[in-house]
Amino acid sequence: MPVHVHLFIKTDPAVALDNIIARIKGKRSRMLRNEFPALKSRLPALWTRNYFVSTCGHASLETVKKNVEEQKSR
């Protein structure tokens, strides 16, 4: 997709990823609706409930950054 976001998050393994994603999307939605009031009446929801999560195992931060940068050029 031409518009998407990569987040590299370090978290406690006991925290459910779906809760983290829901909180991020909820907070960003509120911020955008406050900044752009027209969004309140034009769109019922800013995000879908869908998301993709992948672990990076023992890859270094530099390796992850490089992979994200490479995806930008695709």
PyRosetta script that sets phi, psi and omega in degrees:
from pyrosetta import init, pose_from_sequence

init()
pose = pose_from_sequence("MPVHVHLFIKTDPAVALDNIIARIKGKRSRMLRNEFPALKSRLPALWTRNYFVSTCGHASLETVKKNVEEQKSR")
pose.set_psi(1, 142.9)
pose.set_omega(1, -178.4)
pose.set_phi(2, -69.8)
pose.set_psi(2, -24.2)
pose.set_omega(2, -179.2)
pose.set_phi(3, -123.1)
pose.set_psi(3, 109.8)
pose.set_omega(3, 175.0)
pose.set_phi(4, -156.0)
pose.set_psi(4, 171.2)
pose.set_omega(4, -175.0)
pose.set_phi(5, -127.2)
pose.set_psi(5, 137.8)
pose.set_omega(5, 171.9)
pose.set_phi(6, -105.1)
pose.set_psi(6, 129.5)
pose.set_omega(6, 174.4)
pose.set_phi(7, -122.3)
pose.set_psi(7, 133.9)
pose.set_omega(7, 176.2)
pose.set_phi(8, -111.7)
pose.set_psi(8, 106.1)
pose.set_omega(8, -170.8)
pose.set_phi(9, -118.4)
pose.set_psi(9, 132.8)
pose.set_omega(9, 172.3)
pose.set_phi(10, -106.1)
pose.set_psi(10, 125.4)
pose.set_omega(10, -176.3)
pose.set_phi(11, -144.8)
pose.set_psi(11, 167.2)
pose.set_omega(11, 175.3)
pose.set_phi(12, -67.5)
pose.set_psi(12, 130.0)
pose.set_omega(12, -178.7)
pose.set_phi(13, -61.8)
pose.set_psi(13, -17.1)
pose.set_omega(13, 179.7)
pose.set_phi(14, -78.9)
pose.set_psi(14, -13.3)
pose.set_omega(14, -179.0)
pose.set_phi(15, -85.1)
pose.set_psi(15, 129.9)
pose.set_omega(15, -179.2)
pose.set_phi(16, -70.5)
pose.set_psi(16, 128.0)
pose.set_omega(16, -178.3)
pose.set_phi(17, -61.5)
pose.set_psi(17, -36.2)
pose.set_omega(17, -179.8)
pose.set_phi(18, -63.6)
pose.set_psi(18, -32.0)
pose.set_omega(18, 176.3)
pose.set_phi(19, -68.7)
pose.set_psi(19, -39.7)
pose.set_omega(19, 178.7)
pose.set_phi(20, -62.6)
pose.set_psi(20, -47.9)
pose.set_omega(20, -179.0)
pose.set_phi(21, -62.4)
pose.set_psi(21, -44.6)
pose.set_omega(21, -179.7)
pose.set_phi(22, -61.1)
pose.set_psi(22, -40.1)
pose.set_omega(22, 179.8)
pose.set_phi(23, -67.5)
pose.set_psi(23, -41.7)
pose.set_omega(23, 178.8)
pose.set_phi(24, -62.7)
pose.set_psi(24, -48.9)
pose.set_omega(24, -178.7)
pose.set_phi(25, -64.0)
pose.set_psi(25, -39.8)
pose.set_omega(25, -179.8)
pose.set_phi(26, -64.5)
pose.set_psi(26, -45.6)
pose.set_omega(26, -179.9)
pose.set_phi(27, -64.9)
pose.set_psi(27, -43.8)
pose.set_omega(27, -180.0)
pose.set_phi(28, -65.7)
pose.set_psi(28, -37.5)
pose.set_omega(28, 177.9)
pose.set_phi(29, -61.7)
pose.set_psi(29, -45.8)
pose.set_omega(29, 178.6)
pose.set_phi(30, -62.1)
pose.set_psi(30, -42.6)
pose.set_omega(30, -179.5)
pose.set_phi(31, -63.2)
pose.set_psi(31, -44.4)
pose.set_omega(31, -179.4)
pose.set_phi(32, -66.5)
pose.set_psi(32, -40.5)
pose.set_omega(32, -180.0)
pose.set_phi(33, -67.6)
pose.set_psi(33, -32.7)
pose.set_omega(33, 175.8)
pose.set_phi(34, -70.6)
pose.set_psi(34, -38.5)
pose.set_omega(34, -179.2)
pose.set_phi(35, -75.7)
pose.set_psi(35, -33.9)
pose.set_omega(35, -178.3)
pose.set_phi(36, -125.3)
pose.set_psi(36, 83.9)
pose.set_omega(36, -175.4)
pose.set_phi(37, -55.8)
pose.set_psi(37, -26.8)
pose.set_omega(37, 179.7)
pose.set_phi(38, -61.8)
pose.set_psi(38, -24.3)
pose.set_omega(38, 179.2)
pose.set_phi(39, -65.8)
pose.set_psi(39, -26.2)
pose.set_omega(39, -178.2)
pose.set_phi(40, -62.6)
pose.set_psi(40, -37.9)
pose.set_omega(40, -175.9)
pose.set_phi(41, -97.9)
pose.set_psi(41, -17.2)
pose.set_omega(41, -174.8)
pose.set_phi(42, -93.4)
pose.set_psi(42, -29.6)
pose.set_omega(42, -175.9)
pose.set_phi(43, -126.7)
pose.set_psi(43, 128.2)
pose.set_omega(43, 177.6)
pose.set_phi(44, -70.5)
pose.set_psi(44, -31.8)
pose.set_omega(44, 178.9)
pose.set_phi(45, -147.0)
pose.set_psi(45, 141.2)
pose.set_omega(45, 179.1)
pose.set_phi(46, -85.2)
pose.set_psi(46, -31.0)
pose.set_omega(46, -176.6)
pose.set_phi(47, -122.5)
pose.set_psi(47, 154.2)
pose.set_omega(47, 168.0)
pose.set_phi(48, -84.1)
pose.set_psi(48, 172.0)
pose.set_omega(48, 177.6)
pose.set_phi(49, -81.7)
pose.set_psi(49, -6.6)
pose.set_omega(49, -177.2)
pose.set_phi(50, -73.6)
pose.set_psi(50, 149.2)
pose.set_omega(50, 172.7)
pose.set_phi(51, -163.1)
pose.set_psi(51, 162.6)
pose.set_omega(51, 177.3)
pose.set_phi(52, -122.9)
pose.set_psi(52, 134.1)
pose.set_omega(52, 178.7)
pose.set_phi(53, -127.7)
pose.set_psi(53, 137.8)
pose.set_omega(53, 175.4)
pose.set_phi(54, -140.5)
pose.set_psi(54, 146.0)
pose.set_omega(54, 176.7)
pose.set_phi(55, -93.9)
pose.set_psi(55, 156.7)
pose.set_omega(55, -179.2)
pose.set_phi(56, -107.3)
pose.set_psi(56, 2.2)
pose.set_omega(56, 177.9)
pose.set_phi(57, 57.7)
pose.set_psi(57, -126.6)
pose.set_omega(57, -177.4)
pose.set_phi(58, -101.6)
pose.set_psi(58, 18.0)
pose.set_omega(58, 178.1)
pose.set_phi(59, -66.6)
pose.set_psi(59, 144.1)
pose.set_omega(59, 179.2)
pose.set_phi(60, -75.3)
pose.set_psi(60, 162.1)
pose.set_omega(60, 177.1)
pose.set_phi(61, -59.0)
pose.set_psi(61, -40.2)
pose.set_omega(61, 179.4)
pose.set_phi(62, -62.1)
pose.set_psi(62, -39.5)
pose.set_omega(62, 178.7)
pose.set_phi(63, -64.8)
pose.set_psi(63, -43.6)
pose.set_omega(63, 179.2)
pose.set_phi(64, -63.3)
pose.set_psi(64, -45.8)
pose.set_omega(64, 178.9)
pose.set_phi(65, -59.3)
pose.set_psi(65, -43.0)
pose.set_omega(65, 179.8)
pose.set_phi(66, -61.4)
pose.set_psi(66, -44.2)
pose.set_omega(66, 179.6)
pose.set_phi(67, -62.8)
pose.set_psi(67, -40.8)
pose.set_omega(67, 178.5)
pose.set_phi(68, -64.8)
pose.set_psi(68, -44.3)
pose.set_omega(68, 179.4)
pose.set_phi(69, -61.8)
pose.set_psi(69, -40.3)
pose.set_omega(69, 179.3)
pose.set_phi(70, -63.7)
pose.set_psi(70, -33.3)
pose.set_omega(70, 179.4)
pose.set_phi(71, -69.3)
pose.set_psi(71, -27.3)
pose.set_omega(71, 178.8)
pose.set_phi(72, -61.4)
pose.set_psi(72, -32.4)
pose.set_omega(72, -176.0)
pose.set_phi(73, -86.1)
pose.set_psi(73, -4.1)
pose.set_omega(73, -179.3)
pose.set_phi(74, -81.3)
pose.dump_pdb("model.pdb")
